[in-house]
């Protein structure tokens, strides 16, 4: 279970969307989280690798590796 606090404006927008579409606010909150979770994971993993001095690759190296 997760409880979040939203600004009243966002809460209202979410409520209106849910009412107009017949979906629940929970449905849209879940959709928003799932939509952005993978991107957030990628960002934090990249920051960690860069902070630890991990190897970086140029775009050309990646293209060569993938044969593109």
ABEGO torsion letter per residue (X at the ends): XBBBBBBAAAAAAAAAAAAAAGBBAAAAAAAAAAAAAAAAAAAAAAAAAAAAGBBBBBAAAAAAAAGX
